[in-house]
């Protein structure tokens, strides 16, 4: 990279953000210093724009750089992608001044204060985003915390400079992964600029086996593609394959785990178990190789994008067929996935977008559907009906309200919290994992033949009463009461279930009102103890 690269970056940043980024706090300062301050802010805005995929104005509004910023130059919460972006940026005019230890430590300290949250340690720009930040911190959903550092220096951060950030990431990801980092040097910032102005079109070569043709009203082909070819796509293009899809590849999910297990254990069954892949492209041409035979056809797709099947492609690309199994088998394993190719060459405007939307509205079969096939769930529903209540265990059923009954979700949450602290955490963070295998623990720890509908119902009522009490306690004087009420409510519920008085009343013959009153009283006992424990032992931890 040369001085010309720095100048190109500066020109693009000025063109995009000169009228949008607030520089009023630099009025009266020397122009050269004001210019560097603008470019530093613009680098942070560029990161937000590209990583969160937002407009220039939204990215510029994310800037918090200024006196009292506590090491944080930009903050943006993306509610669609459930990601909280926190940025520190530096502008190096000569490209030779990377982040130093002081900047790294200041950034980490600022992030800790933000996640605590301690808004009194920040300037007005950060405090103005309090509602946005709180929406992320207090969310019941899994929020991805993304720590971003960006500089126009050529050199990457030294190991000792990056260490505090690495330590914070590891600390936040203790037991559950919620944080990651993005680090951009001059080459990375330049790629953000060029990727924005010239999105690369993919030319995808597809060898389609047993292929067929639909030419009206719009040209499309369908057939099967070998798993090894999909691995080749992924190795060459990675997430660029999904530029027009609603989502990229997610590394961790129940669906991806099931795909991976099939690839490893019985790859020859993959075609039968998988829904397939949809590719749209600007145009498609079939090679003359193979003549009129439909056994194999070679297709060149210009401007290709996979709009359905991102998880299939990503999982195949990352794992492929178990290499040990390949070595042991004497014959080659035939593993295939169904693929359809749709050409947009003669389609109406926005037809590609309509395909993408329609393909992604299809309901995926999740772990809840597997649980619904357990006869025990049907038995519970029948028992609930005898008590004139509803137990909703199938996907798509209306959720009962109040005394009408409860759902399998509430039942799993309550029973999990009653069973162990490990399951209390799992029902909050990844409840679907409990339903994945109805013949094994932890599912059978909760749902077994000894379980009665009365026990389920009373467990749910106890959970509801504790949740109601915690909502009140969130406004109490306990340390960080609001965040404790959001993030620790399932742990508190577990402690309530363990309370000796509650346990003595938690049986089918006990008075319901006595049980619930004991649960509420126990909640009031445990809430401040948990809050004080966290304040004393984990004050700076999210």
HUHU-V416401 format. One record per backbone hydrogen bond with DSSP energy under -0.5 kcal/mol. NH is the residue of the N-H (numbers start at 1). CO is the residue of the C=O. E is the energy in kcal/mol with one decimal. If there is no record, write none. Layout:
nh	co	e
NH	CO	E
NH	CO	E
This chain:
nh	co	e
5	2	-0.7
6	2	-1.4
7	3	-2.2
8	4	-2.4
9	5	-2.5
10	6	-2.5
11	7	-2.5
12	8	-2.2
13	9	-2.5
14	10	-2.4
15	11	-2.2
16	12	-2.2
17	13	-2.7
18	14	-1.8
20	17	-1.5
21	17	-2.3
26	23	-2.0
27	24	-1.3
29	26	-1.9
34	30	-2.4
35	31	-2.5
36	32	-1.7
37	33	-2.3
38	34	-2.1
39	35	-2.3
40	36	-2.3
41	37	-1.9
42	38	-2.7
43	39	-2.1
44	40	-1.5
45	41	-2.3
46	42	-2.5
47	43	-2.0
48	44	-2.0
49	45	-2.7
50	46	-2.5
51	47	-2.8
52	48	-2.2
53	49	-0.7
54	49	-1.1
59	55	-2.2
60	56	-2.6
61	57	-2.0
62	58	-0.6
62	59	-0.8
63	60	-1.5
64	73	-2.7
65	73	-1.6
69	66	-1.6
72	69	-1.4
73	71	-0.5
73	87	-2.8
74	87	-1.3
75	62	-2.3
76	85	-2.2
78	76	-0.6
78	83	-3.4
79	77	-0.8
82	78	-0.9
83	78	-1.8
84	144	-2.8
85	76	-3.4
85	83	-0.6
86	146	-2.6
87	74	-2.7
88	148	-2.4
90	150	-2.2
92	90	-0.6
93	91	-0.6
95	92	-0.5
104	100	-2.0
105	101	-2.6
106	102	-2.2
107	103	-2.2
108	104	-2.3
109	105	-2.4
110	106	-2.3
111	107	-2.5
112	108	-2.4
113	109	-2.2
114	110	-2.1
115	111	-2.4
116	112	-1.3
117	113	-0.6
118	113	-3.0
121	118	-1.7
122	119	-1.9
123	68	-1.1
127	123	-2.3
128	124	-2.0
129	126	-1.7
130	127	-1.6
133	129	-2.9
134	130	-2.9
135	131	-2.1
136	132	-1.0
136	133	-0.5
137	133	-2.6
138	134	-2.9
139	136	-1.0
143	141	-0.7
144	82	-3.1
145	143	-0.7
145	178	-3.6
146	84	-2.9
146	144	-0.7
147	145	-0.6
147	180	-2.6
148	86	-3.1
148	146	-0.6
149	182	-2.4
150	88	-1.9
151	184	-2.0
152	90	-1.0
154	95	-2.7
162	158	-2.4
163	159	-1.4
165	162	-0.7
166	162	-2.4
167	163	-2.9
168	164	-1.9
169	165	-2.5
170	166	-2.5
171	167	-2.2
172	168	-2.7
173	169	-1.9
174	171	-1.3
175	173	-0.5
176	174	-1.1
178	176	-0.7
180	145	-2.3
182	147	-2.4
184	149	-3.0
186	153	-2.5
189	185	-2.7
190	186	-2.4
191	187	-2.0
192	188	-1.9
193	189	-1.8
194	190	-2.9
195	191	-2.8
196	192	-1.1
197	193	-1.6
198	194	-2.5
204	202	-0.7
204	301	-2.4
205	203	-0.5
206	204	-0.6
206	299	-2.9
208	206	-0.8
208	297	-3.0
209	207	-0.6
209	224	-3.6
210	295	-2.2
211	208	-0.5
211	294	-1.2
212	222	-2.8
214	220	-2.8
220	214	-2.5
221	341	-2.3
222	212	-1.8
223	339	-2.1
224	209	-2.4
225	337	-2.7
227	335	-2.6
229	226	-0.9
230	226	-1.4
231	227	-2.0
232	228	-1.6
233	229	-2.0
234	230	-2.4
235	231	-2.5
236	232	-1.6
237	233	-2.8
238	233	-0.6
238	234	-1.8
240	237	-1.9
241	238	-1.8
242	239	-1.9
243	240	-1.0
245	242	-1.5
251	249	-0.6
253	251	-0.6
257	253	-2.0
258	254	-1.9
259	255	-2.2
260	256	-2.5
261	257	-2.2
262	258	-1.9
263	259	-2.2
264	260	-2.1
265	261	-2.7
266	262	-2.0
269	266	-2.2
270	267	-1.6
272	269	-0.7
273	269	-1.4
274	270	-1.5
277	338	-2.3
278	308	-2.6
279	340	-2.8
280	305	-2.6
281	342	-1.8
282	302	-2.0
283	302	-1.2
285	300	-2.0
287	298	-3.2
291	288	-2.4
293	290	-1.9
297	208	-2.1
299	206	-2.8
299	297	-0.6
300	285	-2.9
301	204	-2.8
301	299	-0.6
302	283	-2.2
302	300	-0.6
303	202	-0.7
304	202	-2.5
304	301	-0.6
305	280	-2.3
306	241	-3.2
307	278	-2.0
307	305	-0.6
308	278	-1.1
313	309	-2.6
314	310	-2.8
315	311	-2.2
316	312	-2.4
317	313	-2.9
318	314	-2.2
319	315	-2.1
320	315	-0.6
320	316	-1.9
322	263	-0.8
326	322	-1.9
327	323	-2.1
328	324	-1.8
329	325	-2.1
335	333	-0.8
337	225	-1.9
339	223	-3.3
340	277	-2.2
341	221	-3.2
342	279	-3.0
343	219	-2.3
343	341	-0.5
344	281	-2.8
347	344	-1.4
351	348	-1.7
354	350	-2.0
355	351	-2.3
356	352	-2.4
357	353	-2.5
358	354	-2.6
359	355	-2.9
360	356	-1.6
361	357	-0.6
361	358	-0.9
362	359	-0.6
366	364	-0.7
369	366	-0.8
370	366	-1.0
371	367	-2.1
372	368	-1.9
373	369	-0.6
373	370	-1.0
374	371	-1.9
377	374	-1.3
378	374	-1.0
379	375	-2.2
380	376	-2.4
381	377	-2.1
382	378	-2.1
383	379	-2.4
384	380	-2.7
385	381	-2.1
386	382	-1.5
387	383	-1.0
387	384	-0.8
388	385	-1.9
389	384	-2.3
390	404	-2.6
392	390	-0.5
392	406	-2.1
393	391	-0.7
397	394	-1.7
404	401	-2.4
405	402	-1.1
406	390	-1.8
408	392	-2.5
411	407	-2.3
412	408	-2.4
413	409	-2.3
414	410	-2.7
415	411	-2.7
416	412	-2.4
417	413	-2.1
418	414	-1.8
419	415	-1.2
420	416	-1.8
424	420	-1.7
425	421	-1.8
426	422	-2.0
427	423	-2.7
428	424	-0.6
429	425	-2.1
430	426	-3.0
433	430	-1.2
434	431	-1.4
435	431	-0.7
435	432	-0.6
436	432	-0.5
436	433	-0.5
440	437	-1.3
443	440	-0.7
444	440	-1.6
445	442	-0.7
446	442	-1.0
446	443	-1.1
447	443	-3.1
448	446	-0.7
451	448	-1.8
456	452	-2.0
457	453	-2.6
458	454	-2.6
459	455	-2.1
460	456	-2.3
461	457	-2.5
462	458	-2.4
463	459	-2.2
464	460	-2.7
465	461	-2.4
466	462	-2.2
467	463	-2.8
468	464	-2.2
469	465	-2.0
470	466	-2.7
471	467	-2.0
472	468	-1.1
473	469	-2.1
474	470	-1.6
475	472	-1.6
476	473	-2.1
481	478	-1.6
484	480	-2.4
485	481	-2.4
486	482	-1.2
487	483	-3.0
488	484	-2.1
492	488	-2.6
493	489	-2.0
494	490	-1.9
495	491	-2.0
496	492	-2.2
497	493	-2.4
498	494	-1.5
499	495	-0.8
499	496	-0.9
503	499	-2.9
504	500	-2.0
505	501	-1.1
505	502	-0.5
506	502	-0.9
506	503	-0.6
507	505	-1.7
510	507	-1.5
515	511	-1.8
516	512	-2.2
517	513	-2.2
518	514	-2.1
519	515	-2.0
520	516	-2.2
521	517	-2.2
522	518	-2.3
523	519	-2.1
524	520	-1.9
525	521	-1.2
526	522	-2.6
527	523	-2.5
528	524	-0.6
529	525	-0.7
530	526	-2.6
531	527	-2.4
532	528	-2.7
533	529	-2.1
534	530	-2.3
535	531	-2.2
536	532	-2.3
537	533	-2.4
538	534	-2.7
541	538	-1.6
